Amino acid sequence: MTRVHFMGIGGSGMASVAAIAKAYGYEISGCDLKTGGHDVKHLENIDILAVTPAVFYQSAKHPELVEGQKRGILMTWQEFMGKYLHKDKFVICIAGTHGKSTTTTMVGKLLLVDAKLDPTVEVGAIIPEWGGGDRVGKSKYFVSEADEFYSNFLHYHPNIVILNNIELDHPEYFGTTGKMLGIFQKFIDQIKPSGTLIYNTDSPLIHKLKFPKNSIPYSISEFPNDLILKVPGDHNKANAMGVIKLAKLLKLPKKIYEKSLGNFNGIDRRLQELGTVKGVTVIDDYANHPTAFAANIKAVKSKYKNKPLWVIIEPHTFSRLRAVLPNLAPALKDADHVIISKIFASREADPGDFTGADIATSVPGALYIPEFTDIVNHVKSGIKSGANHVVLVMGSGNSDKLAREILKSL
């Protein structure tokens, strides 16, 4: 039996892959910085050391990582999945800057499960019905969220790719739009010769790629007028359109895929309504990019018409926010109140010359309140009892905890 140790197993993506590997017959173990830390002793009798790419930023010289390299057993969990778990499977990958997790879940859990095709699915998010981000099926189908960061998706050789959209993100890794597009091109070039690219023709940067022979475009303008989604926003209609094109390619009946999409309840931390107290609704979302901020604000304003909207952002990484700073004010213009917290550094070191205060200054009327406790108190005092307000908290760090604290305080 092949023994795999997962270094950084606490991450949502790696946890899902570890669970799938166990179901596929691998003997697994794992460690995480938050729960016990890393130790070279973990590698005794281990055949493969699968790591999250973040360790190359945070723990590149850790003895456990160094020993794995020395023994030639080190790989990222994406490489492990591509080499071992995808082997002999019909692989469907969902890629793009925005909407990967939602679209992957639409494809895997709802569309293919409803169609009785019994796929294995890996998603970098929590699916409430699964209690995690994985589903193990017995069929040939394997549905994977394909992440571009660290060129992770270059370890995959899919049969079908749904490409949602492309924007410059992860500037600390890509550097330029040209480099990012080059890596996306390599990925779609890895689609199997008989495979298919399904792409969103509404995304301008996608048109800078060279499409394979078998390519299917889609546009939000094609969205069926009679299909009502439970998840709000035009961005979710665009996500669903990619799934519709996939369903047609797989020759699935219209009644199945439309019912499946119509019943889709969403996933954790994607416009997730945490509750309503005294007329105030609190929503949590994983968004960390101006385009996602704007899409969420539009969706929430459309659903909660004429209700004052508080938008609270925990900025995610110094490099990203510095790169997108000019786009923040237009993205947040329709919010009634904007609060910016301190920056969640993630894998980055504080450069010392850029803070959440700089971000707030770039957005007219925005407040910089660095600490969560002070944000909770400010929101609570600013909302009159019984007033119908909506509070939208966005960020990819610890902002979900902030959202729950706000709800609890009301």
C-alpha positions as CSV (number, residue, x, y, z in Angstrom):
1,M,0.0,0.0,0.0
2,T,1.3,3.4,-1.0
3,R,1.8,5.7,2.1
4,V,1.2,9.4,1.6
5,H,1.9,12.1,4.2
6,F,0.1,15.5,3.6
7,M,2.0,18.5,5.0
8,G,-0.5,21.3,5.5
9,I,-3.5,18.9,5.7
10,G,-5.6,21.6,7.4
11,G,-6.2,23.4,4.1
12,S,-9.6,22.8,2.5
13,G,-8.1,21.7,-0.9
14,M,-5.6,19.3,0.6
15,A,-8.1,17.9,3.1
16,S,-10.4,17.0,0.3
17,V,-7.6,15.3,-1.7
18,A,-6.5,13.4,1.4
19,A,-10.0,12.1,1.9
20,I,-10.2,11.0,-1.7
21,A,-6.8,9.3,-1.5
22,K,-7.9,7.4,1.5
23,A,-11.1,6.2,-0.2
24,Y,-8.9,5.2,-3.2
25,G,-6.9,2.9,-1.0
26,Y,-3.9,5.0,-0.1
27,E,-2.6,5.0,3.5
28,I,-2.6,8.6,4.6
29,S,-1.3,10.7,7.4
30,G,-1.0,14.5,7.8
31,C,0.3,17.5,9.8
32,D,-0.5,21.1,9.9
33,L,1.1,24.2,11.5
34,K,-2.1,25.0,13.5
35,T,-2.4,21.5,15.0
36,G,0.9,20.1,16.1
37,G,3.2,21.5,13.5
38,H,5.6,19.8,11.1
39,D,8.3,17.3,12.1
40,V,10.8,15.2,10.0
41,K,9.7,12.2,12.1
42,H,6.5,12.2,10.1
43,L,8.3,10.9,7.1
44,E,9.2,7.5,8.6
45,N,8.1,4.8,6.1
46,I,6.4,7.4,3.9
47,D,6.4,6.9,0.0
48,I,5.1,10.3,-1.0
49,L,5.2,13.7,0.8
50,A,2.4,15.8,-0.6
51,V,2.5,19.5,0.4
52,T,0.4,22.6,0.0
53,P,2.3,25.2,-2.2
54,A,2.0,27.7,0.6
55,V,4.8,25.8,2.5
56,F,7.3,26.9,-0.1
57,Y,6.6,30.5,1.1
58,Q,6.2,29.8,4.8
59,S,8.4,26.8,5.6
60,A,10.8,26.3,2.7
61,K,13.7,25.4,4.9
62,H,11.8,23.2,7.3
63,P,13.5,19.9,8.0
64,E,10.4,17.9,7.0
65,L,10.3,19.6,3.6
66,V,14.1,19.4,3.1
67,E,14.1,15.7,3.9
68,G,11.3,15.0,1.5
69,Q,13.3,16.8,-1.3
70,K,16.4,14.8,-0.4
71,R,14.5,11.5,-0.6
72,G,12.9,12.4,-3.9
73,I,9.3,11.9,-2.5
74,L,8.2,15.6,-2.4
75,M,5.4,16.9,-4.6
76,T,2.5,19.3,-4.2
77,W,-0.9,17.8,-3.5
78,Q,-2.0,19.0,-7.0
79,E,0.8,17.0,-8.6
80,F,-0.2,14.0,-6.5
81,M,-3.8,14.3,-7.6
82,G,-2.9,14.7,-11.2
83,K,-0.4,11.8,-11.3
84,Y,-2.3,9.3,-9.1
85,L,-5.9,10.2,-8.4
86,H,-6.8,11.4,-11.9
87,K,-5.1,8.3,-13.5
88,D,-7.5,6.4,-15.8
89,K,-10.4,8.9,-15.0
90,F,-12.5,11.1,-17.3
91,V,-11.3,14.4,-15.9
92,I,-13.4,17.6,-15.9
93,C,-11.6,20.7,-14.7
94,I,-13.1,24.1,-13.8
95,A,-10.6,27.0,-14.1
96,G,-10.6,30.8,-14.1
97,T,-10.1,33.7,-11.7
98,H,-13.6,33.8,-10.3
99,G,-16.3,31.2,-9.6
100,K,-14.3,28.0,-9.7
101,S,-15.6,26.5,-6.4
102,T,-19.2,27.3,-7.2
103,T,-19.0,26.0,-10.7
104,T,-17.2,22.8,-9.7
105,T,-19.9,22.1,-7.2
106,M,-22.6,22.8,-9.7
107,V,-21.0,20.3,-12.1
108,G,-20.0,17.7,-9.6
109,K,-22.6,17.5,-6.9
110,L,-25.7,18.7,-8.6
111,L,-25.4,18.1,-12.3
112,L,-23.6,14.9,-12.5
113,V,-25.0,13.4,-9.2
114,D,-28.5,14.3,-10.4
115,A,-27.8,12.7,-13.7
116,K,-26.7,9.5,-11.8
117,L,-23.1,9.6,-13.3
118,D,-21.6,9.2,-9.7
119,P,-18.5,11.3,-10.0
120,T,-15.6,11.9,-7.7
121,V,-15.4,15.6,-6.9
122,E,-12.7,17.8,-5.4
123,V,-13.5,21.4,-4.4
124,G,-11.5,24.0,-2.6
125,A,-14.4,25.0,-0.4
126,I,-16.9,23.5,2.1
127,I,-20.1,22.0,0.7
128,P,-22.7,21.9,3.4
129,E,-24.3,18.7,2.3
130,W,-21.0,16.9,2.2
131,G,-19.4,18.4,5.3
132,G,-16.3,19.0,3.3
133,G,-15.0,19.6,-0.2
134,D,-14.9,16.1,-1.6
135,R,-17.3,13.5,-2.8
136,V,-16.0,10.0,-3.8
137,G,-17.9,8.3,-6.6
138,K,-17.4,5.0,-8.4
139,S,-17.7,6.1,-12.0
140,K,-15.0,7.2,-14.5
141,Y,-15.8,10.9,-13.9
142,F,-13.5,13.0,-11.7
143,V,-14.4,16.7,-11.3
144,S,-11.6,19.0,-10.1
145,E,-11.3,22.7,-9.3
146,A,-8.2,23.8,-11.2
147,D,-6.3,26.5,-9.4
148,E,-3.9,28.7,-11.4
149,F,-1.8,29.8,-8.4
150,Y,1.7,28.4,-8.4
151,S,0.8,26.9,-11.8
152,N,-1.0,24.2,-9.9
153,F,-3.3,23.2,-12.7
154,L,-0.4,22.3,-15.0
155,H,-0.4,18.9,-13.2
156,Y,-3.7,18.1,-14.8
157,H,-4.5,16.7,-18.2
158,P,-8.3,17.0,-18.5
159,N,-10.8,15.7,-21.0
160,I,-12.9,18.8,-20.5
161,V,-12.2,22.3,-19.2
162,I,-14.7,24.9,-18.2
163,L,-12.9,28.3,-18.2
164,N,-15.0,30.8,-16.3
165,N,-13.0,34.0,-16.8
166,I,-9.5,35.4,-16.6
167,E,-8.2,38.4,-14.7
168,L,-4.8,39.2,-13.3
169,D,-4.7,37.9,-9.7
170,H,-1.9,36.5,-7.5
171,P,0.5,39.3,-8.7
172,E,3.1,38.1,-6.3
173,Y,3.4,34.9,-8.4
174,F,2.5,35.9,-12.0
175,G,3.9,39.4,-12.0
176,T,2.4,40.3,-15.4
177,T,-0.8,39.6,-17.3
178,G,1.4,38.2,-20.1
179,K,3.0,35.6,-17.8
180,M,-0.4,34.6,-16.4
181,L,-1.9,34.2,-19.9
182,G,1.1,32.0,-20.9
183,I,0.4,29.7,-18.0
184,F,-3.4,29.5,-18.8
185,Q,-2.4,28.7,-22.4
186,K,-0.2,25.8,-21.3
187,F,-3.1,24.5,-19.2
188,I,-5.6,24.4,-22.1
189,D,-2.9,23.0,-24.4
190,Q,-2.9,20.0,-22.0
191,I,-6.5,19.2,-22.7
192,K,-6.5,15.7,-24.2
193,P,-6.6,15.6,-28.0
194,S,-10.2,14.4,-28.1
195,G,-11.1,16.8,-25.3
196,T,-13.1,20.1,-25.2
197,L,-12.7,23.6,-23.9
198,I,-15.9,25.4,-22.8
199,Y,-15.1,29.1,-22.3
200,N,-16.9,32.3,-21.3
201,T,-16.8,34.5,-24.4
202,D,-17.7,37.5,-22.2
203,S,-14.3,37.6,-20.5
204,P,-12.0,39.8,-22.6
205,L,-8.6,38.2,-21.7
206,I,-9.8,34.8,-22.6
207,H,-9.7,35.9,-26.3
208,K,-6.0,36.4,-26.1
209,L,-5.6,32.6,-25.8
210,K,-5.3,30.2,-28.7
211,F,-8.3,27.8,-28.5
212,P,-8.1,24.1,-29.2
213,K,-10.1,22.6,-32.1
214,N,-12.9,21.5,-29.9
215,S,-14.0,24.6,-28.2
216,I,-17.5,25.7,-27.1
217,P,-18.2,29.4,-26.2
218,Y,-20.9,30.6,-23.9
219,S,-22.3,34.0,-22.9
220,I,-24.6,35.2,-20.1
221,S,-26.9,36.5,-22.9
222,E,-27.8,32.8,-23.5
223,F,-29.1,32.2,-20.0
224,P,-32.6,30.8,-20.1
225,N,-35.3,33.3,-19.1
226,D,-37.3,30.6,-17.3
227,L,-34.5,29.2,-15.2
228,I,-34.5,30.7,-11.7
229,L,-31.4,30.2,-9.6
230,K,-31.4,30.3,-5.8
231,V,-28.0,31.8,-5.8
232,P,-28.1,35.5,-6.7
233,G,-26.2,37.5,-9.2
234,D,-25.2,37.6,-12.9
235,H,-21.9,36.0,-12.0
236,N,-23.8,32.9,-10.9
237,K,-25.8,32.9,-14.1
238,A,-22.4,32.9,-16.0
239,N,-21.2,30.0,-13.8
240,A,-24.4,28.1,-14.6
241,M,-24.0,28.8,-18.3
242,G,-20.7,26.9,-18.4
243,V,-22.5,24.0,-16.7
244,I,-25.4,24.1,-19.2
245,K,-22.9,23.8,-22.1
246,L,-21.2,20.9,-20.4
247,A,-24.5,19.2,-19.9
248,K,-25.3,19.5,-23.6
249,L,-21.9,18.2,-24.5
250,L,-22.5,15.1,-22.3
251,K,-26.0,14.8,-23.9
252,L,-27.8,15.1,-20.6
253,P,-31.6,15.9,-20.7
254,K,-32.6,19.5,-20.3
255,K,-35.1,18.7,-17.5
256,I,-32.3,17.2,-15.4
257,Y,-29.7,20.0,-15.7
258,E,-32.3,22.8,-15.4
259,K,-33.8,21.2,-12.3
260,S,-30.3,20.6,-10.9
261,L,-29.2,24.2,-11.3
262,G,-32.5,25.5,-10.1
263,N,-32.1,23.5,-6.9
264,F,-28.5,24.6,-6.3
265,N,-28.2,26.1,-2.8
266,G,-24.7,27.4,-3.0
267,I,-21.6,26.6,-0.9
268,D,-20.0,27.9,2.3
269,R,-18.6,31.5,2.2
270,R,-20.2,32.4,-1.2
271,L,-22.8,35.0,-0.5
272,Q,-23.7,32.8,2.5
273,E,-26.6,34.3,4.5
274,L,-25.6,33.7,8.1
275,G,-28.9,35.0,9.5
276,T,-31.2,37.9,10.2
277,V,-31.5,39.5,13.6
278,K,-33.8,42.5,14.3
279,G,-34.1,43.2,10.6
280,V,-30.4,43.1,9.9
281,T,-29.1,40.4,7.5
282,V,-25.5,39.3,7.7
283,I,-23.8,37.8,4.6
284,D,-20.4,36.2,4.4
285,D,-18.3,35.8,1.2
286,Y,-14.8,34.7,0.3
287,A,-14.2,37.4,-2.3
288,N,-10.8,39.0,-2.3
289,H,-10.7,40.9,-5.7
290,P,-12.5,44.1,-6.9
291,T,-14.4,42.2,-9.7
292,A,-15.8,39.8,-7.1
293,F,-16.6,42.7,-4.7
294,A,-18.6,44.5,-7.4
295,A,-20.4,41.3,-8.5
296,N,-21.4,40.5,-4.9
297,I,-22.6,44.1,-4.2
298,K,-24.7,44.1,-7.4
299,A,-26.2,40.7,-6.4
300,V,-27.0,41.7,-2.9
301,K,-28.4,45.1,-3.9
302,S,-30.7,43.4,-6.4
303,K,-32.0,40.9,-3.9
304,Y,-32.4,43.4,-1.0
305,K,-33.7,46.4,-2.8
306,N,-33.8,49.8,-0.9
307,K,-31.9,48.4,2.1
308,P,-28.8,50.2,3.3
309,L,-25.8,48.0,2.5
310,W,-22.7,47.9,4.8
311,V,-19.7,46.4,3.1
312,I,-16.8,45.3,5.3
313,I,-13.6,44.0,3.7
314,E,-10.7,42.2,5.2
315,P,-8.0,42.8,2.5
316,H,-6.2,39.6,1.5
317,T,-2.4,39.9,0.9
318,F,-0.4,43.1,0.5
319,S,0.6,42.4,-3.1
320,R,-2.9,41.8,-4.4
321,L,-4.4,44.9,-2.9
322,R,-1.5,47.1,-4.0
323,A,-1.9,45.8,-7.5
324,V,-5.7,46.3,-7.7
325,L,-5.9,49.6,-5.7
326,P,-7.2,51.8,-8.6
327,N,-10.1,49.4,-9.1
328,L,-11.4,49.4,-5.6
329,A,-13.3,52.6,-5.6
330,P,-15.4,51.8,-8.7
331,A,-16.0,48.3,-7.3
332,L,-17.4,49.6,-4.0
333,K,-19.3,52.7,-5.2
334,D,-22.7,51.2,-4.7
335,A,-22.2,50.4,-1.0
336,D,-23.8,52.7,1.5
337,H,-21.1,52.2,4.1
338,V,-17.6,50.8,3.6
339,I,-15.2,49.6,6.3
340,I,-11.7,48.3,5.7
341,S,-9.9,46.1,8.3
342,K,-6.2,45.5,8.6
343,I,-4.7,43.4,5.8
344,F,-4.6,39.6,6.2
345,A,-1.0,38.8,5.2
346,S,-1.5,35.1,4.5
347,R,1.8,33.8,3.1
348,E,3.3,37.3,2.7
349,A,5.6,39.4,4.9
350,D,4.5,42.9,5.8
351,P,6.3,45.3,3.4
352,G,6.0,48.1,6.0
353,D,4.8,50.7,3.5
354,F,1.3,49.6,2.7
355,T,-1.7,49.1,5.1
356,G,-5.4,49.0,5.2
357,A,-5.4,52.7,5.8
358,D,-4.0,53.2,2.3
359,I,-6.8,51.0,0.9
360,A,-9.5,53.0,2.8
361,T,-8.0,56.3,1.6
362,S,-8.5,55.1,-2.0
363,V,-12.2,54.6,-1.5
364,P,-14.3,57.8,-0.9
365,G,-16.1,57.7,2.4
366,A,-14.5,54.4,3.5
367,L,-13.4,53.9,7.1
368,Y,-10.3,52.2,8.2
369,I,-11.0,50.2,11.4
370,P,-8.1,47.7,11.8
371,E,-9.4,45.4,14.6
372,F,-12.5,43.1,14.3
373,T,-13.7,44.0,17.8
374,D,-13.9,47.7,16.9
375,I,-15.6,46.9,13.6
376,V,-18.3,44.9,15.5
377,N,-18.9,47.8,17.9
378,H,-19.0,50.4,15.1
379,V,-21.5,48.4,13.1
380,K,-23.7,47.7,16.1
381,S,-23.8,51.3,17.1
382,G,-24.4,52.5,13.5
383,I,-27.4,50.4,12.9
384,K,-30.5,51.6,14.6
385,S,-32.7,48.9,16.3
386,G,-35.2,47.4,14.0
387,A,-33.7,49.0,10.9
388,N,-33.6,46.9,7.7
389,H,-29.9,46.8,6.9
390,V,-27.7,44.3,5.1
391,V,-24.1,43.6,6.2
392,L,-21.8,42.0,3.6
393,V,-18.5,40.8,4.9
394,M,-15.9,39.8,2.3
395,G,-12.4,38.4,2.6
396,S,-10.4,35.1,2.3
397,G,-8.7,35.2,5.7
398,N,-10.6,35.3,9.0
399,S,-13.5,37.5,7.9
400,D,-16.0,34.7,8.3
401,K,-15.4,35.0,12.1
402,L,-16.0,38.7,11.9
403,A,-19.3,38.2,10.1
404,R,-20.5,35.7,12.8
405,E,-19.4,38.1,15.6
406,I,-21.4,40.9,14.0
407,L,-24.5,38.7,13.8
408,K,-24.0,37.6,17.4
409,S,-23.7,41.2,18.6
410,L,-27.0,42.4,17.0
